[in-house]
Amino acid sequence: MTFSRRHLKFIGIAIFLLLIIVGTLVYRYILAPNTTSGIVYIHPGCTMKQWYDSLRTRNLVQNTNSLRVVALLKRYNPDTIRSGRYEIREGMNNNQLINMFRAGLQQPIAFTFNNIRTVEELADIAADHFNFTRDEFLATVKDPNMQARLGFDSTTIIALFRPNTYEMYWNTTPKEFLLRMKREYDRFWTPARQEKARQAQLTPVEVITLASIIEEETIKAEEYPIIAGVYINRLHRGIKLDACPTLKFALGDFTINRILDKHLEVESPYNTYKYAGLPPGPIRITSIQVIDGVLNYQHHDYLYFCAKSDFSGYHNFSRTLRQHNAYAAEYHRELNRRRIWK
């Protein structure tokens, strides 16, 4: 069969028009910009309808029909949906969008915690940032098997956590969170830090325990290594620490301003007025700066310290009990004058 020049011309035009139509459809459905900017959270077990709804209700996709076609063509379905926190950039096309979700290319969050005392407080903050509940987090932290796997127990697990900012994924599980903290813990304890701990005759957990006490003693960073030196002197000489923060921890009340005789009688391994040495574990989540203050403690011969009576937050340091008692009497007179009784 032969075609005339006229027939060939018509065929050429038809093919050209077909290519235009196909190209237009490819561009419209696959390559055309189809998004606005925003964040979308995809929960585990998400259905295709929920996935579409999460994009449509937040107006993150302009044409959901074209997105459905591309999802079908690329076999994106409930079996390939990956949970996470995804950042959608303005002007993404359907192909880019489906590829991002298929590959699970979610956007990490910057998770920050600092100036907190307890694991319960950390659980509250974490539950606001990750896809797990406070109770799920605490159950994992308090699981004896998990504690043992990490190298801690119920009294020392709090030593695991270093206040800082960490990049993590929203769908991180409590177990993954703790394993990440263990990697950070191991990274923190460099050979140089471990050697300084050995020179102070302390283990890493004991360093953190001492740092936790010091963090409750003073808000003045320049005093961290001085107070650390006092406590290390007492430890090396077998003198009880007599640390008020450990007593407050034992009593479950850090608002106490004035330690009374009745407080000294509380029966607890954290009562360092009764028992020599360090308490069983840290009394709070401890900052890096204080830990380094302990590792770089000052070598001096002070054995006592007392808050200054001007309430500046600074302390008077003493070599003798007589001098310490004089400073303590001065401080208590000021407490009386200010009518601070507890």
C-alpha positions in Angstrom: 0.0 0.0 0.0 1.4 3.3 -1.0 0.6 6.7 0.5 0.3 9.9 -1.5 2.2 12.9 -0.4 -1.2 14.3 0.8 -1.8 11.3 3.0 1.7 11.5 4.4 1.1 15.1 5.3 -2.1 14.3 7.1 -0.4 11.4 9.0 2.5 13.7 10.0 0.0 16.3 11.3 -1.9 13.7 13.3 1.3 12.4 14.8 2.4 15.9 15.6 -1.0 16.7 17.2 -0.9 13.4 19.1 2.6 14.2 20.5 1.3 17.6 21.6 -1.6 16.0 23.4 0.6 13.4 25.0 3.2 16.0 25.9 0.5 18.3 27.4 -0.9 15.4 29.4 2.5 14.4 30.6 3.3 18.0 31.6 -0.1 18.5 33.2 -0.2 15.3 35.2 3.5 14.7 35.9 5.7 17.7 35.5 3.5 20.7 36.2 4.0 22.5 39.6 1.1 21.3 41.8 1.9 22.2 45.4 2.0 25.0 47.9 4.5 24.9 50.8 3.7 23.3 54.2 4.2 20.3 56.5 2.2 17.2 56.5 2.3 14.3 59.1 1.6 10.8 57.8 0.7 8.4 60.6 1.5 4.7 60.6 -1.3 2.7 59.0 -2.4 5.6 56.9 -4.9 4.7 54.1 -4.8 6.3 50.6 -7.9 8.3 51.4 -6.3 9.6 54.6 -3.2 10.4 52.6 -5.1 12.4 50.0 -7.3 14.1 52.6 -4.2 15.2 54.6 -2.9 17.0 51.5 -6.3 18.3 50.2 -7.6 19.7 53.5 -4.5 21.7 54.1 -4.5 23.0 50.4 -1.0 21.6 49.9 -2.0 20.1 46.5 -3.8 22.1 43.8 -5.0 19.3 41.6 -5.7 16.1 43.5 -7.1 14.3 40.4 -3.8 14.5 38.5 -2.0 13.4 41.7 -4.2 10.3 41.9 -3.3 9.3 38.3 0.4 9.6 39.0 0.1 7.7 42.3 -1.6 4.9 40.4 1.0 4.9 37.6 3.8 4.8 40.1 2.1 2.1 42.2 1.9 4.3 45.3 -0.5 2.5 47.6 -1.0 1.6 51.3 1.8 -0.9 51.1 4.3 1.7 50.1 3.1 4.6 52.3 5.8 5.5 54.8 4.9 7.4 57.9 6.7 10.6 58.8 6.9 14.4 58.9 7.2 15.7 55.3 8.0 19.1 54.1 6.3 20.0 50.9 7.9 22.8 48.9 6.0 25.2 46.7 6.0 24.2 43.1 6.8 20.5 43.4 5.3 18.4 40.6 3.4 15.2 41.1 6.4 13.0 40.2 8.6 14.7 42.8 5.9 14.5 45.4 5.2 10.8 44.9 9.0 10.0 44.8 9.4 11.9 48.1 6.7 9.9 49.9 7.7 6.6 48.4 11.3 7.0 49.5 10.3 8.3 52.9 12.3 11.4 52.5 10.8 13.1 55.6 12.1 16.3 57.2 13.8 15.9 60.6 12.8 18.1 63.6 15.2 20.0 65.8 14.4 18.6 69.3 15.7 20.7 72.1 15.5 20.1 75.9 17.3 21.9 78.7 16.9 23.1 82.2 14.7 20.2 83.3 15.1 17.9 86.3 13.2 14.7 85.7 12.5 12.0 83.1 8.8 12.9 83.5 9.5 16.4 82.4 11.5 15.1 79.4 8.5 12.8 78.6 6.2 15.8 78.5 8.4 17.7 76.1 9.1 14.6 73.9 5.4 13.7 73.6 4.8 17.2 72.2 7.4 16.7 69.4 7.1 13.0 68.5 4.5 10.5 67.5 4.4 8.7 70.8 2.7 9.5 74.1 4.2 10.5 77.5 3.2 7.1 78.9 4.8 5.2 76.1 8.0 7.0 76.6 8.1 6.5 80.3 7.2 2.8 80.0 10.3 2.4 77.7 12.6 4.4 80.0 11.5 2.5 83.1 11.7 -0.9 81.4 14.4 -2.8 83.4 15.4 -4.8 80.2 15.9 -1.6 78.3 17.8 0.0 81.1 20.1 -3.0 81.2 20.6 -2.9 77.5 21.7 0.7 77.7 24.0 0.0 80.6 22.0 1.7 83.4 19.5 0.8 86.1 16.5 2.6 87.7 18.7 4.9 89.7 21.2 5.8 87.0 19.1 5.9 83.8 18.7 9.7 84.2 22.4 10.0 83.5 21.8 8.9 79.9 20.3 12.3 78.9 22.4 15.3 77.8 20.4 18.6 77.3 21.1 19.7 73.8 19.5 20.1 70.4 19.1 16.9 68.3 17.9 16.4 64.8 15.5 13.5 64.9 12.5 12.2 62.9 8.9 12.8 64.1 8.1 9.1 63.9 11.0 8.1 66.1 9.9 5.5 68.6 10.7 5.7 72.3 13.2 2.8 71.9 14.9 4.6 68.9 15.0 7.8 71.0 16.8 6.0 73.8 19.2 4.3 71.5 20.0 7.7 69.9 20.7 9.1 73.4 23.0 6.2 74.1 25.0 7.0 71.0 25.2 10.6 72.1 26.3 9.5 75.6 29.0 7.3 74.2 30.1 10.1 71.8 30.3 12.5 74.7 32.5 10.3 76.8 35.6 10.7 74.7 38.9 9.1 75.9 40.0 12.6 77.1 36.9 12.9 79.3 37.2 9.3 80.6 40.8 10.0 81.6 39.8 13.1 83.5 37.1 11.0 85.3 39.7 8.4 86.2 42.0 11.1 87.6 39.2 12.3 89.8 38.7 8.7 90.9 35.1 8.7 89.5 33.2 6.8 86.9 31.3 8.6 84.2 28.0 8.1 86.0 29.5 9.3 89.3 30.8 12.4 87.5 27.2 13.0 86.2 25.8 12.4 89.7 28.2 14.9 91.3 27.4 17.4 88.5 23.7 17.0 89.1 24.2 18.0 92.8 26.3 21.0 91.7 23.7 22.2 89.2 21.3 22.4 92.1 23.8 24.2 94.3 24.6 27.2 92.1 23.5 29.1 89.0 26.9 30.6 88.6 28.9 28.7 86.0 32.2 30.0 87.2 31.6 28.2 90.5 31.1 24.8 89.0 34.7 23.7 89.1 35.3 25.3 92.6 32.3 23.5 94.2 33.3 20.3 92.4 36.7 20.6 94.0 35.1 20.9 97.4 33.0 17.8 97.0 35.9 15.8 95.5 38.1 16.8 98.5 35.4 15.5 100.8 35.0 12.3 98.9 38.7 11.6 98.9 38.9 12.3 102.6 35.8 10.2 103.5 33.8 13.2 104.7 30.1 13.1 104.1 29.0 15.5 101.4 26.2 17.1 103.4 24.7 18.3 100.2 21.4 20.1 100.6 20.1 19.3 97.1 20.3 15.5 97.7 18.2 16.0 100.8 15.6 18.0 98.8 15.6 15.2 96.3 15.0 12.7 99.0 12.1 14.8 100.3 10.8 15.4 96.8 10.7 19.1 97.3 13.3 21.4 95.6 11.4 24.5 96.8 12.9 24.2 100.3 15.1 27.2 101.1 16.0 26.3 104.6 17.2 22.9 105.7 15.9 22.1 109.2 16.9 19.5 111.7 13.8 17.4 110.9 14.9 17.3 107.2 18.2 15.8 108.2 16.5 12.7 109.6 14.8 11.5 106.4 15.7 7.9 105.7 17.0 7.7 102.2 20.2 6.7 100.4 20.1 10.2 98.9 20.5 11.7 102.3 24.2 12.7 102.2 23.9 14.1 105.7 23.5 10.5 106.9 25.4 8.5 104.4 29.0 9.0 103.1 29.8 9.0 99.4 27.7 9.9 96.4 24.0 9.1 96.3 22.9 6.1 94.1 22.5 8.2 91.0 21.9 11.7 89.6 19.2 13.9 91.2 18.4 15.7 87.9 19.1 15.7 84.2 22.5 17.4 84.0 24.0 19.9 81.6 27.2 19.4 79.7 28.7 22.6 81.1 28.4 21.3 84.7 29.8 17.9 83.8 32.8 19.5 82.3 33.0 21.7 85.4 33.4 18.5 87.4 35.9 17.0 85.0 38.0 20.2 85.1 37.5 20.7 88.9 39.8 23.1 90.7 42.5 21.7 92.9 42.3 23.6 96.2 42.0 22.8 99.9 38.4 24.0 100.5 36.1 21.6 102.4 33.0 23.8 102.9 31.0 26.4 101.1 27.9 28.4 102.0 25.6 30.8 100.1 26.5 34.4 100.5 24.2 36.5 102.7 23.7 39.1 99.9 21.7 36.5 98.0 23.8 37.2 94.9 23.9 33.5 94.1 27.6 33.3 94.9 29.2 31.3 97.7 31.8 31.7 100.4 34.4 28.9 100.5 36.1 27.8 103.7 39.0 25.6 104.7 37.9 25.2 108.3 34.6 24.3 109.9 34.9 27.4 112.2 35.1 29.7 109.2 32.2 27.9 107.5 30.0 28.1 110.6 30.6 31.9 110.7 29.5 32.2 107.1 26.5 29.9 107.8 25.4 32.0 110.8 25.6 35.2 108.7 23.5 33.6 106.0 20.9 32.3 108.5 20.6 35.8 110.1 19.8 37.1 106.6 17.2 34.4 106.1 15.6 35.5 109.4 15.7 39.1 108.5 13.9 38.3 105.2 11.5 36.1 107.1 12.3 33.0 105.0 11.3 30.1 107.3 11.3 27.2 105.0 
